[in-house]
Amino acid sequence: MSIGRASVLIGAGTIVSRLTGFLRAVVLVSAVGAFAEAGNAFAVANQLPNNIYAIISTGLISAVVVPQIIKAAAHDDGGRAFVSKLFTLGTVALIVTAAVATVAAPLLVQLYAPEFGPDAKALATAFAYWCLPQILFYGLFALVGESLNARRVYGPYTWAPIANNAISIAGFLLFIWLFGQGSPPAAWTSEMVALLAGTATLGIVVQTGILFVFWRRTGLHVRPDFAWRGVGLGQIGRLAGWTFFMVVASQLAGLVQSRVLSQIPEGDPSILASQNAWLLFMLPYSIIVLSIGTPYFTRLSEHAQADRDDDVRADIGTSIRTIAVFIVAATAALTAAAVPASRIFTDNETQAVAAAELLLCFIVGLIPLAVLFVIQRTFYAYHDTRTPFVFTMVQCGLVVVTALLASWLVGADVLPVSSLAAAVALGQSVAGIIQLVVAAWLLQRRLGDLRIASWSLAIGRFLLAALPAAGAGWLTFQLLGGIDGWTVSDKFLGALGAAIIGIVVLVVYAAFLALLRAPELSTAKTLVRRFLPGRG
């Protein structure tokens, strides 16, 4: 499958997945409250298995397994023995991890939310008992999905989460119908907990099962194999060592953030609001960066495996410029539409404005994060996980320092507690920018001239077009009534308003790119046409 067709398949699936994910989040907020204690309790509990999923998906699997499966394809058996051993080892590790984590649910809740009140902490623990078994299914989902990607079977991994979202939406709506909305922690019964958290876990189980239906397309016949020596698993262990420590560092930084946010009282944006702002932030990243970057990573890994460094450098420049022409537009659109977009996940206009402040602080780091995706995965293509560990440690250290600084400023009455979540988000964005600078410098030392000036100039050109585009979007928001207008009066009207503002931004952005005669505009047009009906 070509890069273009794979990007379209992944991008289309990601769009539908994210849209249904948005609807899921809207229904969840309606059930538990955007800034309420019960919502934050569920957010903490449901995030626990996601933290383990982050270790597996963005760490071990993406960094190590994809290149190793590509390499194993050259074995006499086409990689069958390698994948069998890998899946057996992975499944055993996941079962043990899920069991231990579930037993330790009270300790994990205390660790991540020490400032919760007794009722909120008890509710979060009850949720966690239902949610933590998701670790097994998240892990299998990542392992099978990335294996499908490595064999150029791109669609199922992107489209399967839609089933998860559909199940969750149905379950959350049933919850609202049976039990109502916005119950305080002390009023929650075991039936309420089981329905809400059980539905979330059932969705993950179905999502994972769907991938196994498509396994035959890989051409691999996997069987249990407990002989874990002799097919290169030792090398995976050495590579995964650095990846493991890197992701542990990231999780520790996230732990500090969670502990800081747990002190925020009900009524101000806290853990659930931060997760929903991150969901908005990740929408363009998922649609644009992952849909374009994932196929490029497969090709880049093949070039790196063949020691074709010139081709790797070309892949880096091409992928960054292609990703950037879209991600800069998305940054401008999301900035202009921050308030109506935030209204989607809040209960009133005041909450929307507070959540928009949080979202804007995340947006500061969107473009750097997109470029870092390419830089980081280039190291992975060369089986180098040590260097990403180095620049990730820099980022994690800064995240911890900025989160603790924000907490101290609140304690010193310098920063209002209502802005604490936004300050934590801004600290994360600043840390990401510094991480990118360090990562690019280290990659240039390894590969030689990355032509940084070339793709930096391209990004600058995109930003020049984005400034008037964002201004036009903000003017549109004001003409629609601003914070007192209809775009902030309701969740679904907020989505409509954000879409209108986004369209204005994109039209103006494209017009200014044309005026600047940006060569990347033709590439962007080609990719966009692939999404349109009847286009190939």
Steps between C-alpha positions, in 0.01 A plus 500: 500500500637845406578773755214713369235226512616382841489857632144541374386168650653581837386861488139416411480240775657739749249773413203270559662356812571843643153630420337206674752545780388860531138389523601246765667776704196727465269228631743420783514866606119506501499196728766601753554878462789690339646655817338262754661266754338190349634592156851542633471169689409316180770687308769381741378139504456470124838661440686233699477227230564766235831579667605139454372512142721805440801301615416216262373690198713814476796335663587135454280413200554804276866542585613138494252251357421660163867516388562151639200346319616661176844353562358157592310488170832411338526179708446168326156459661394857422520597867251241628716370786600849608141628514377187682759540773434872521124459534532227762740705710288813460175330598651343813648835605170679441297249703737528796512881479120533480449266797753675723371847409138404572590368845694822564212729395468682838874572507498628142211738568672631810818546299339695216240699697623553856301823545160347417244500778402164661183454291672590172791270582267209581310555176822516296613172657171330413534623140862377490406141585288494186740694278843351575435165320500713184880479518493151348281603209672834438829314483373236260342775290835678470695180432265370230436844350864596459572154358229560239657839420841340461348267238339800326149411619418852620121525522380281792725658764352841419137397454453255791474773771174614337329188638640580845359852483159376382473256791607766749252753364216249527600405854539859618162596351341204680666622820347847459159348427510274805681716757491861380787748489755659732467282811749585782752225593315394816182428301657247262384138537680184390257467208587850378872427522463167322301648211726798437840336549392159372383655175838670458680167542262309271575747221873429526439124489295527179750741345779248552297205375436674169874509421532123531243463220750663262808310618494258205593788271848506652573153363637395840381193691556567867499226763595503871877469532663524841854445370591867512865462409671483165299719264633845591289567809819584683553794268143614562569488871807722459311746281194496723713568807554863403143529374368363827697749707399782266129428530527443875651848523209638297251324726670636811472849355131435431462372855632827638257691279208285620593551865520876447164511320329290769512799738269707275153531657172418329387780272841574345663317205692201631583145388198426277513849346871451426429165335228653282722793402768245410241314292436818299873563474563147377231516230721668236803306622324168454340581167798674344818380668413134545326455164793648308779403736418132556545393134812719478640327808462160336682622189759686704570182700558308177745766375682505834522120503663517155746772619360746245568811710441742214151357452438524874595868501269556204220315684550723804473823302207386288297368793561809715399740223194292410388469860574865577290647219196337662594527868563875480155547347348289778684705762355822360148355478502351850638823646229712342225255599631421850195624690221336294709183469543488877124548544456150355644351820365742760166569664469879452660810346716582802650153503564525124712813544699337782552183296606707196782652704615147575474397135700799375785411734514152345483643145830682553673162469306355204738584214815398694334171596423426134862559395626295796294204375722478191828565683432246774391223267808547288706393799269201543551404135870464575419287808624783721287535811776640720506844339123551524536412866748787541285772347183362660665524841558870431131543420382298801721697736358827370141369526555410865668831582230710330215304662653536846570868431136555404388326820734717706370816332146400598610437856670839509179667374680622189297280260126436549411135541260536207804548271706214645404248231583753226839571658579129511404471130719797405793348686457181299500697173817691589667173597404352161652790310832461680485123446467552123804729487712244685369209290566673166853591610573140599361359175707742294810383684416143399385538139674817392323788330123462549432812292333651805508844342296372205208355695520776764458755220199303377344504848565873520319545170205302636492711816501817292186376324349381830509842671238672279305173489478485880405868504218434256382211719500712814310776319244241391459388862437861605249553218314192621462659842828417674480352849142621531391363162323186388825308437556479877139443604489121447729202447385420148476866399856532625603222262317673214658835581846347522447336160396831340800680648728216391376516141564875486852449633579226249372701202703808595805284576487330160457838328808645669704188424408549135606865519830392653533235226575231757603184308356282777151619410489265200586203723228607742246524217591149383446351846175691551364379164559142609245549777229623264239256365590361160863601529783248497 
